[in-house]
Amino acid sequence: MSYLELLKLAAPETLVVVAALVVLAVDLTTMRELDARVRFIIGGMIGGVGCVAAILWMLVMPAHANAFGGMLVVDPLTQFVKISLLVLTLFTVLLSVESNFTTHVGEYLALILLAVVGMMFLVSAEDILMIFISLELTSLSLYILTAFHKSNIKSAEASLKYFLFGGMAAAFTLFGLSLLYGLSGATNLSQIAAALSGKGLDPLLVVAIVMTVIGFGFKVAAVPFHLWAPDAYEGAPAPSAAFIASGSKVASFFIFAKVMMIGFAGAEGSGAWHLAAAGWVPVIAVVAALSMLLGNFVAIVQRRVRRLIAYSAIAHAGYMLLAVLSHDRQAVASLLYYAVTYGLTTIGAFGVVAVVEDSAGNDRLVTFAGLSRRSPVVSFCMMIFMLSLAGIPPLAGFFGKFYVFAAAVKTGAPNLGLLWLVILAIAMSAVSLYYYLQVLKQIYVADVPAGAPELRAPILTQVVLSLLAAGVILFGCAPDLLLRWLQQAIHFTSP
């Protein structure tokens, strides 16, 4: 493969990198004396142009290639995920425009763009070396983004915890992947699976499975590897937290599913209630069950909306792991539908939190009291986001859970081995409705507190929140808009 062909395959990532460098250069050379909001607008426009250009490149010039033995795999499915990541990045940048948590605008926007570049390379990788490098590029950017609110001590604390736990997770991931290389003599996921086929569960393979699940469990904030998430969601600037909860989740779940389904093919085992067999499926089944239980029950007692969303995210990680357990290519469509719509919903929820924090100075649940009388548009959007997270039809969150649960039940046929996990997930979804309704109770039922500050939601923020809410409603009422695209992408993707 020539360098020109390689550049064409990596053109979307290249365009975003160029946009990041231009944002840095323009901010450092010509905009230092301007108001932060003006700098955010100009920098956001430059970053947005780079993201839109990358999206258009993939739509106009679709590609299908496997470069350097899986280092860069470009096919319809990876391009769908990349487009989704870029859309989530655009919404994050738009919500950042009205922010006032930093004067380092160029650096902040450049880090967001570099983080999404890491995610784009991550979803295109089928080689364990490239997977690890992409994970680290993404993680290092997110660690810094978490610490960007310099006037808030919780931001520095959250970033330090995120970094320390992330370093430990990286060590586990690297150890697990190195064992895979030692067992198979290959770094390509398909070649690893072929080399390990028929050899049974070697003790070193068991260790590799556990180490890999620990590493990726941290990335998706699954129990018991979730300890960083509540602090990161609470301390990070709202746009950074939204990006961690959305784009990072989409990329991490996709590569997690790819590693387990391709690299560990043949070592699945069984997660059936009375027919459990050693493999990676029972390990992830336990992690999924613990995530749903702890995430939902701990969220009930939260009195800050950011931490409530964080524990909710842990529970949703448990739901999404059901699709990974299905270890079926069609289940990937359910996983990505869930992850993408969840990402849109979470960005919107953090956007509403940012509006309330800017006026009241905190995100306590009681601060949302009477919000519907102070800002009807923002309140309506928050209602859509909360009900979608709870899985209420006809919103996107309902169909996300429905497709994931259906994939898990289908995988367990004919003995419905994963039915116990699906029943647990449905029960925990009912539990989650309680704490989501607590937020809506404050917004629509509670009275406005005496002396409550005036709430001013910027027009741009209201437009972005309305677009996100419209997307949640649209993909709920017409889920085929995403699913048909996903299924076609999977159909045309090489096995």
C-alpha positions in Angstrom: 0.0 0.0 0.0 1.4 3.4 -1.0 1.6 6.4 1.3 -1.0 8.2 -0.8 -3.5 5.3 -0.3 -2.8 5.3 3.4 -3.3 9.0 3.6 -6.7 8.6 1.9 -7.7 6.0 4.5 -6.6 8.2 7.4 -8.0 11.4 5.8 -10.8 11.9 8.4 -8.3 11.7 11.3 -5.9 13.9 9.4 -8.5 16.6 8.9 -9.4 16.7 12.6 -5.7 16.8 13.6 -5.2 19.8 11.2 -8.3 21.5 12.7 -6.8 21.0 16.2 -3.4 22.5 15.1 -5.2 25.4 13.4 -7.3 26.1 16.5 -4.1 26.2 18.6 -2.2 28.4 16.2 -5.0 30.9 15.7 -5.7 31.2 19.4 -2.1 31.6 20.4 -1.2 34.1 17.7 -4.3 36.3 17.1 -7.0 35.8 19.7 -5.2 36.0 23.1 -6.6 39.6 23.8 -10.2 38.8 22.8 -13.0 37.8 25.1 -13.1 34.1 26.0 -16.6 33.7 24.5 -15.4 35.2 21.1 -12.4 32.9 21.2 -14.7 29.9 21.9 -16.9 30.9 19.0 -14.0 31.2 16.5 -12.2 28.1 17.8 -15.4 26.1 17.9 -16.1 27.1 14.2 -12.7 26.0 13.2 -13.0 22.7 15.1 -16.5 22.2 13.7 -15.4 22.7 10.2 -12.7 20.0 10.7 -15.3 17.6 12.1 -17.8 18.3 9.3 -15.1 17.9 6.7 -14.2 14.5 8.1 -17.8 13.4 8.1 -18.3 14.6 4.5 -15.2 12.7 3.5 -16.5 9.5 4.9 -19.9 10.0 3.4 -18.7 11.0 -0.1 -15.7 8.7 -0.3 -16.5 5.5 1.6 -13.6 3.0 1.8 -13.1 -0.6 2.6 -9.5 -1.6 3.4 -7.3 -3.3 5.9 -3.9 -1.7 6.2 -0.8 -3.2 7.7 -2.4 -6.3 9.1 -5.2 -4.6 11.1 -3.4 -1.4 12.2 -6.0 0.6 10.3 -9.3 -1.1 9.3 -11.7 1.0 7.3 -15.1 -0.4 6.5 -18.8 0.8 6.7 -19.1 -0.2 10.3 -16.0 1.7 11.6 -17.0 4.7 9.5 -20.5 4.7 11.1 -18.8 4.8 14.6 -16.4 7.5 13.5 -19.3 9.7 12.2 -21.2 9.1 15.5 -18.1 10.2 17.4 -17.7 13.3 15.3 -21.3 14.3 15.8 -21.0 13.9 19.5 -17.9 16.0 19.4 -19.7 18.7 17.5 -22.4 18.9 20.2 -19.8 19.0 22.9 -18.0 21.9 21.2 -21.3 23.8 20.8 -22.1 23.4 24.5 -18.6 24.6 25.3 -19.1 28.0 23.6 -21.1 29.5 26.4 -18.7 28.1 29.1 -16.5 30.3 31.3 -14.4 27.7 33.2 -11.2 28.4 31.4 -9.2 31.1 29.5 -7.1 28.4 27.7 -9.6 28.1 24.9 -7.3 26.9 22.2 -5.7 24.2 24.3 -9.2 23.0 25.5 -10.7 22.7 22.0 -7.5 21.1 20.7 -7.6 18.4 23.4 -11.2 17.6 22.5 -10.2 17.2 18.9 -7.2 15.1 19.7 -9.3 12.9 22.0 -11.7 12.2 19.2 -8.8 11.4 16.9 -7.6 8.8 19.4 -11.1 7.4 19.5 -11.3 7.2 15.7 -8.0 5.3 15.4 -9.2 3.1 18.3 -12.4 1.9 16.5 -10.4 1.3 13.3 -7.8 -0.9 15.0 -7.7 -4.7 15.0 -4.1 -4.9 16.1 -3.4 -5.0 19.9 -0.5 -2.6 19.6 -2.6 0.0 17.8 -5.5 -0.5 20.2 -3.2 0.2 23.2 -1.6 3.3 21.6 -5.0 4.7 20.6 -6.4 4.1 24.1 -3.5 6.0 25.6 -3.9 8.9 23.2 -7.6 9.1 24.1 -7.0 8.7 27.9 -4.3 11.3 28.2 -6.5 13.9 26.5 -9.4 13.1 28.8 -7.3 13.2 31.9 -6.3 16.8 31.1 -9.8 17.8 30.0 -11.1 16.7 33.4 -8.7 19.1 35.2 -9.5 22.2 33.1 -11.7 23.9 35.7 -8.8 25.4 37.6 -10.9 27.4 40.0 -12.6 24.2 41.3 -10.5 22.0 43.5 -12.8 19.0 42.7 -11.7 19.2 39.1 -8.0 18.7 40.1 -9.0 15.9 42.5 -11.1 14.2 39.9 -8.4 14.4 37.3 -5.8 12.9 39.7 -8.1 10.0 40.6 -8.9 9.5 36.9 -5.2 9.5 36.0 -4.2 7.1 38.8 -6.9 4.6 38.1 -6.3 5.0 34.4 -2.6 4.2 34.8 -3.5 1.0 36.7 -6.0 0.0 34.1 -3.5 0.6 31.3 -1.0 -1.7 33.1 -3.7 -4.4 33.4 -4.6 -4.0 29.7 -1.0 -4.1 28.6 -0.3 -7.2 30.6 -3.4 -9.0 29.3 -2.6 -8.1 25.7 1.1 -9.1 26.1 -0.1 -12.5 27.3 -2.2 -12.8 24.2 0.8 -12.1 22.1 2.9 -14.6 24.0 0.2 -17.3 23.6 -0.4 -16.7 19.9 2.7 -15.1 18.5 0.5 -12.5 16.7 -0.9 -9.0 17.3 -3.8 -9.1 14.9 -7.1 -10.1 16.6 -8.2 -12.6 14.0 -4.7 -14.2 13.9 -4.8 -14.4 17.7 -8.1 -16.2 17.6 -6.9 -18.6 14.9 -3.8 -19.4 16.9 -5.7 -20.1 20.1 -8.5 -22.1 18.4 -8.9 -25.6 19.7 -6.3 -25.3 22.6 -8.9 -24.9 25.3 -8.6 -22.6 28.3 -4.9 -22.4 29.0 -4.3 -20.9 32.5 -2.4 -18.0 30.9 -5.4 -17.4 28.6 -7.6 -17.2 31.7 -5.3 -14.6 33.1 -5.3 -12.7 29.8 -9.1 -12.7 29.8 -9.3 -11.4 33.3 -6.7 -8.7 32.7 -8.3 -7.6 29.5 -11.8 -7.4 31.1 -10.2 -5.3 34.0 -8.6 -2.9 31.6 -11.7 -2.3 29.4 -14.0 -2.5 32.4 -12.3 0.7 33.6 -12.8 2.4 30.3 -16.6 1.7 30.3 -16.9 2.4 34.1 -18.2 -1.1 35.0 -18.3 -2.4 38.6 -15.8 -3.0 40.3 -13.7 -0.7 38.1 -16.0 2.3 38.4 -14.4 4.2 41.3 -13.1 7.1 39.1 -16.4 7.8 37.4 -18.5 9.6 40.1 -15.6 12.0 40.9 -14.8 12.6 37.3 -18.4 13.4 36.4 -18.7 15.7 39.4 -15.4 17.6 39.2 -14.8 17.9 35.4 -16.2 20.9 33.5 -19.7 20.0 32.2 -18.7 19.8 28.5 -15.7 17.6 29.4 -17.9 15.3 31.6 -20.4 15.1 28.7 -17.7 14.1 26.3 -16.3 11.4 28.7 -19.8 10.1 29.2 -20.7 10.0 25.5 -17.9 9.7 23.0 -15.6 7.8 25.3 -18.4 5.3 26.0 -19.1 4.7 22.3 -15.5 4.1 21.4 -14.7 2.0 24.4 -17.7 -0.3 24.1 -17.1 -0.8 20.4 -13.4 -1.8 20.9 -14.3 -3.9 24.0 -16.9 -5.9 21.9 -14.4 -6.2 19.0 -11.6 -7.5 21.2 -13.8 -10.1 23.0 -15.8 -11.2 20.0 -12.8 -11.4 17.5 -9.7 -11.9 19.7 -11.2 -14.3 22.2 -13.4 -16.1 19.7 -13.7 -19.8 20.8 -13.2 -19.0 24.5 -16.7 -17.7 25.2 -17.8 -20.2 27.7 -21.4 -19.9 29.0 -23.2 -17.5 31.3 -26.3 -19.7 31.8 -27.7 -19.8 35.3 -27.2 -23.5 35.9 -25.0 -24.3 32.9 -22.1 -21.9 33.4 -18.9 -22.8 31.6 -15.5 -21.2 31.9 -14.7 -18.4 29.5 -15.1 -14.7 29.1 -18.9 -14.7 28.9 -19.4 -15.6 32.6 -16.8 -13.0 33.7 -18.6 -10.2 31.9 -22.0 -11.5 33.0 -20.9 -11.0 36.6 -19.5 -7.6 35.9 -22.8 -6.6 34.1 -24.9 -7.8 37.0 -22.8 -6.0 39.6 -22.9 -2.8 37.5 -26.7 -2.8 37.2 -27.2 -3.5 40.9 -24.7 -1.0 42.4 -25.3 1.7 39.8 -29.0 1.9 40.3 -29.2 1.4 44.0 -26.4 4.0 44.8 -28.0 6.5 42.4 -31.1 6.5 44.5 -29.4 8.2 47.4 -27.5 10.8 45.4 -28.4 14.5 46.1 -26.2 15.9 43.3 -27.4 15.5 39.7 -23.9 15.0 38.3 -23.2 12.0 40.7 -26.7 10.7 39.9 -25.8 10.7 36.2 -22.5 9.0 37.0 -24.1 6.1 38.9 -26.7 6.0 36.2 -23.9 5.6 33.6 -22.5 2.7 35.6 -25.9 1.0 35.4 -26.1 1.7 31.7 -22.7 0.1 31.3 -24.2 -3.0 32.8 -27.1 -2.9 30.2 -24.7 -2.4 27.3 -22.6 -5.3 28.4 -25.5 -7.6 27.6 -24.9 -6.9 23.9 -21.2 -7.8 24.3 -22.3 -11.1 26.0 -24.3 -11.9 22.9 -21.0 -12.3 21.0 -22.9 -12.0 17.7 -22.2 -9.5 14.9 -25.9 -8.5 14.8 -25.8 -7.7 18.5 -23.2 -5.1 17.6 -26.0 -3.1 15.9 -28.0 -3.2 19.2 -24.9 -2.1 21.2 -24.1 0.8 18.9 -27.7 2.0 18.7 -27.8 2.0 22.5 -24.4 3.7 22.9 -25.0 6.4 20.3 -28.5 7.4 21.5 -27.2 7.2 25.2 -24.4 9.5 24.2 -26.8 12.1 22.7 -29.0 11.9 25.9 -26.1 12.3 28.3 -24.6 15.3 26.5 -28.0 16.9 26.7 -28.4 16.1 30.4 -25.0 17.7 31.2 -25.9 20.7 29.1 -28.9 21.3 31.3 -26.7 20.8 34.4 -24.3 23.4 33.1 -27.2 25.9 32.6 -28.3 25.4 36.2 -24.7 25.5 37.6 -24.0 28.8 35.8 -27.0 30.5 37.6 -27.0 28.7 41.0 -23.4 27.7 41.4 -24.0 24.1 42.2 -25.8 21.0 40.9 -27.7 19.9 44.0 -31.1 18.3 43.3 -32.9 21.1 45.2 -31.3 23.6 42.9 -33.5 22.3 40.1 -36.7 23.1 42.0 -39.2 25.0 39.9 -37.0 25.0 36.9 -40.0 24.5 34.6 -41.3 28.0 35.6 -37.9 29.6 35.1 -36.9 28.0 31.8 -39.6 25.9 30.0 -37.4 24.9 27.1 -34.5 23.7 29.2 -37.0 21.9 31.5 -38.7 20.1 28.6 -35.4 19.0 27.2 -34.4 17.6 30.6 -37.6 15.7 30.8 -36.9 14.1 27.5 -33.4 13.1 28.5 -34.4 11.7 31.9 -37.3 9.7 30.5 -35.1 8.3 27.7 -32.5 7.2 30.2 -35.3 5.5 32.2 -36.3 3.6 29.0 -39.8 5.1 28.6 -41.3 4.6 25.1 -41.3 6.0 22.5 -38.0 7.6 23.2 -34.6 6.2 22.0 -33.7 4.8 25.4 -36.6 2.4 25.3 -35.6 0.9 22.0 -31.9 0.8 23.0 -32.8 -1.4 26.0 -35.3 -3.4 24.0 -32.8 -4.4 21.2 -30.1 -5.2 23.7 -32.3 -7.3 25.9 -33.7 -9.1 22.8 -30.2 -9.9 21.6 -29.3 -11.4 24.9 -32.4 -13.6 25.0 -31.8 -14.7 21.5 -28.2 -15.7 22.3 -29.3 -17.9 25.1 -31.8 -19.9 23.0 -32.9 -22.6 23.1 -32.3 -22.8 26.9 -32.5 -19.0 27.4 -29.3 -19.1 29.4 -29.0 -15.3 29.7 -32.6 -14.9 30.7 -31.7 -14.4 34.4 -29.5 -11.4 33.4 -32.3 -9.9 31.2 -34.8 -10.2 34.1 -32.3 -8.5 36.4 -31.8 -5.7 33.8 -35.6 -5.1 33.5 -36.0 -5.0 37.3 -33.1 -2.5 37.6 -34.7 -0.4 34.8 -37.8 -0.2 37.0 -35.6 0.9 40.0 -33.9 3.6 37.8 -37.3 5.2 37.1 -37.5 6.3 40.7 -34.4 8.5 40.8 -35.0 9.9 37.3 -38.5 10.9 38.4 -37.0 12.6 41.5 -35.2 15.0 39.2 -38.4 15.7 37.2 -40.3 16.1 40.5 -38.0 18.9 41.5 -38.3 20.5 38.0 -42.1 20.3 37.6 -43.6 19.9 41.0 -41.5 21.6 43.6 -41.9 25.3 44.1 -39.3 27.9 43.1 -37.2 28.6 46.3 -37.4 32.0 47.8 -34.5 34.1 46.6 -33.6 31.7 43.7 -31.3 33.4 41.2 -32.6 34.3 37.8 -31.9 31.6 35.3 -30.6 32.7 31.9 -30.1 30.0 29.3 -28.1 31.2 26.3 -30.0 31.0 23.0 -27.2 28.8 21.5 -27.5 26.3 24.4 -31.2 26.2 24.1 -30.9 25.4 20.4 -28.3 22.7 21.0 -30.4 21.1 23.8 -33.5 21.2 21.6 -31.6 19.5 18.7 -30.4 16.8 21.1 -34.0 16.3 22.5 -35.4 16.2 19.0 -32.8 13.5 18.1 -33.7 11.4 21.1 -37.4 11.6 20.1 -36.7 11.0 16.4 -34.5 7.9 16.9 -37.1 6.6 19.4 -40.1 7.1 17.0 -38.1 5.9 14.0 -35.3 3.6 15.2 -34.8 2.2 11.7 -33.1 5.4 10.8 -30.1 4.2 12.7 -30.6 0.5 12.8 -31.0 0.1 9.0 -27.7 2.0 8.5 -26.0 -0.1 11.1 -27.3 -3.4 9.7 -26.2 -2.4 6.2 -22.8 -1.5 7.5 -22.4 -4.8 9.3 -23.6 -6.7 6.2 -20.9 -5.1 4.0 -18.2 -5.4 6.7 -15.8 -8.3 6.2 -16.2 -11.1 8.9 
